[in-house]
Amino acid sequence: MNCEKGGFLRGSLSLPIETLYPALPTLYNLAKACGIKTVIWYCDLTHHLWLLTWDGELCNSPKKDNAKRVLDIGTGTGIWALDFAEEHPEAQVIGVDLSPIQPGFVPPNCSFEVDDVEKEWTWSKPFDFIFVRSMIASFSDWPDILAKAYKNLEPGGYIELHDHQLPLKCQDGTMTDDFKPYQWNNMLIEATNKIGRPINVPYKFKQMLEDAGFVDIEERIVKWPFNDWPKDSKLREIGHWTNETALAGVEAVSMALFTRVLGWEPAEATVFCAEVRNAHKTKAVHAYYDVYGVWARKPEKKDDEKST
């Protein structure tokens, strides 16, 4: 079961297959099917993986220290927003999501809203920091989302994007094209491309931010080993948690996409998911995901004046 934002199709789908959306694993539907405790457990697990990735930091941009008004897009259970609000009591943090599964008891400087960010944004005051994590396959038009973010940031404000890039990579030849997790990645890419919500977009983040008008763009690319094969202790720990999330989430991410988009039989998809989980345990394949952290600043008026 996969219950965080990563890999989920969470927006309203513009599909010829109108029956697809109810079967997709939104957080709300998964909470109803699996129980809210399971959803919270998974979101905690993936949040821990991100903290390991960035050495305990919630974010990387300069606004991690002095933000005043923060928007967390696709907040899920709200764990990032809650942590940021606790670390920064001077900041007002708003988490927004399609799924109403956030806790009711929150710090006074944190609030949650149920809304669709693919539609018109109606916040009356601009933000100085917008955070987007694990939202691949969620949006049909990333440039439009970034344009809205740009419009709703105050001059000098920052946006930061975190996500992992599919498919798996390997540098030492131990992964072949018939490796099941690699095939799984490519099936997800094919299916999400077909429904117009691509999953392999993080490598485009930097260029899209530049196209949207942002400046001072910084990009960090690190690795998530697909399991705990590395000798390096940090990478081995990250790989352990990457593997845990994958083992828990293969079927929840895949079944609707494979059966309703790619045309697989349910039994065929179930067997394939089992093969993916089994292959995910091998230490002989030294595969990894590229993970992107990209942040950028909206120019201040003096920046615009210098460029003219």
C-alpha angles and dihedrals in degrees: 000000000000117000111163127083095264113110095358129133099224109158130078106283123230093209136150084220098072093180094060100082098064090055096050117105103252114166091249094053091045091050089054092047101039105022129259092263090062091049091050091048092054094046090050089051095052092043088055089052091054092048090052089050094056098036094256096314120131091210142354109221124101088257091072087088107035111024117140104181117029134184120198108197114208093011095177108187088354096246095138093045092048093049092047092048091050093049092045110038089169091064127081107222125197121189118197128192142149090237119074097213101115120121120267096220109069138152115276091250095055130072137166133220132191107223144129111246090196087072126064115308111233104184109135097209127052123243128230094207130033119185126196121181133173097354101134111138089022103097133053092201117032094175089058091051091050091047089054090048090051091050092049096048121090116236108282092024123134138227123200129193127194125184145130125248124232140245113050118255132210130191103188103052096251093120120072129193091255093059104125099226089050090050089047091054091052092048089054090050091051094047097046091047089053093055093044098248104104120205099199101070109111093093087062096052096095095051093043091053090050091049089051090058102259121144137198089043115187124190128192120186118192134163135257107196107216090234138353097290098121122098092216107096097223094047090045091055092046089049091052092057093041087056093047092053092047095048090050096046113038099101097037091054096040115036101076092040095048097043101036102031105028095033099237122156112249092242091051091051092047092053092047092051090052090052090050092052092048093049090048089070097060117110093194093080114072099201130150144174124241108236121204130208111181128172134174143174132239107233120253119230092260089057090054091048091053092052094052 
